[in-house]
Amino acid sequence: QVQLAESGGGSVQAGGSLRLSCTASQDTFNRHCAMGWFRQTPGKEREGVAAVYLKTGATFYADSVKGRFTVSQDNTKNTLWLQMNTLKPDDGGMYYCAAKVACIPGNEWLRRGTSSLWGQGTQVTISS
C-alpha cells in the first residue's frame, strides 16, 4: 500500500514554475508530526528542501530555496504541496515526499533526513 504518493514533476525551463503534490492517508496526517520534501540527484547527497509541522503549520526551508519555494498543506485533502518558482538548473532532481512521526526542529530534520515514511519520488528536470 502506497502511503505517500507524489505527483507534479516534469520538465521546465529555468525561471519557470512547478507544483508538486504529495497525497497521504488521513491516518498518515494524524500520526505524523511533520511532512516535507527532499531531493536527490545522482552523485549528490539527499538534500532537505522544505518541511511543515502538520499541527501548527510552521514551515522550514533550505537556504537554497528560501523565497522561491513554498510548502503548504491541505488537511481536508490530506495533501502536501510544494510550489516551486524561479527554478534553477540546480533545483533538478528526484523529489521525495517524507513524513516524520517525531517532532524535532524542522531545520534539523531537513539536515538529517531521517524519516518514518518516504514516497516513490517525482522527477524534476530544469533546462537552462
N, C-alpha and C positions, 0 to 999 in steps of 0.2 A: 504494500500500500504506500503510494507516494504521499508523503506528509507535507512537503514543501514543493510547490511547482512554480518554476519561473517561466516568464514569457516576456516578449517585447524586445529581445535582442535583434540585431540586424547590422546592416552596413550603412554608414552615413559619412558624409564629408566633414572634415574638420570645420568647427564652427557651428555644426548642426546640433540637433537635439534628439534624444531618445527617452522613452519612458519604459522602465522595466516594472514588472509586477510579479509578486510572489503570493500565491494563494495557499492558504493553510486551512486546517480544520479549526472549528471553534475550540476544540479541546486544546489544540496547539496554542492558540491565543490565550487560553485560560491558564495553561500550565507553565508558560514561559515568561520570564521577566522582560526579555529584550529580543528583538529581531533586528537583523542587519544585513548588509551587503558586503561581500568580499570579492576580490577579483584576482585573477592569476593569469599570467602569460608564460609561455614556455621559457624555461631558463631563469625565471624570476620567482622569488618567494611570494606566497599569497599575501595580499595586502588588504587590510581592513579599509573600507570606503566610508560607510555610514551606518549608524545604528540608532535605534529608538527604543526607549523604555515604553512598553505597551501600556502600562497603567498611568504613567504621568505624561507621556508624550515628549519627554526630554529627548533631544537629539544630539548626536555626536558625529563629527566628520573628520576624515583625514585632512591634513593641511592642504594636500594637493587638490582637493575638490571643493574646499570651502568657497562659498559664494557662487558656485556653478551647479552643484548638485543639491537636491532636496529630497530627504527621506520623509515619508509620511505613511500613515496607516489608516485603514478604514475598518473599524472593529465590526461594523454591521455586515461587511462583506468578507471579513477575515483575510484581508489583503494588505500587503505591504507594497509601497511604491518607491521607485527611485527615479525622480525626474533629473535628467542629465542634460545640461545646457552648455553651450560653448565648448563642445567636445574637442579634445586634442588627440593627436595620434597616440600619445602615451596612455590615454584612457581605454584603449582597446584591450580586450582580453575576455576570458570567460568569467562571467559574473555569477556568483553563487549567493543564494539566499540562505541565511542561517538563523537559528534560534537558540537562545541560551536560557536554561532554567534559573541558574544562579544570578542574582543581582550583583554585578561587580561594576565598577566605574566604566562608563561607556568607552572612554578613550583607552582604558586598559584592555577591554575586550577587543577592540579593533586592533590593538597592537599584538595581543597574544593569539587571538583567533580560535581559541578552544570553544567548541560549540556542542550543543546537545543534538541538534539536527542540522542537516545540510540538504539543500536541493541539488538537482542534477546539473544546474548551470544553464546559462544562456549566453551565446556568443555575441560580443560587441566588436565590430570592426570599424575603425576610423581611418579614412583615407585622407591623405594630405593634398 
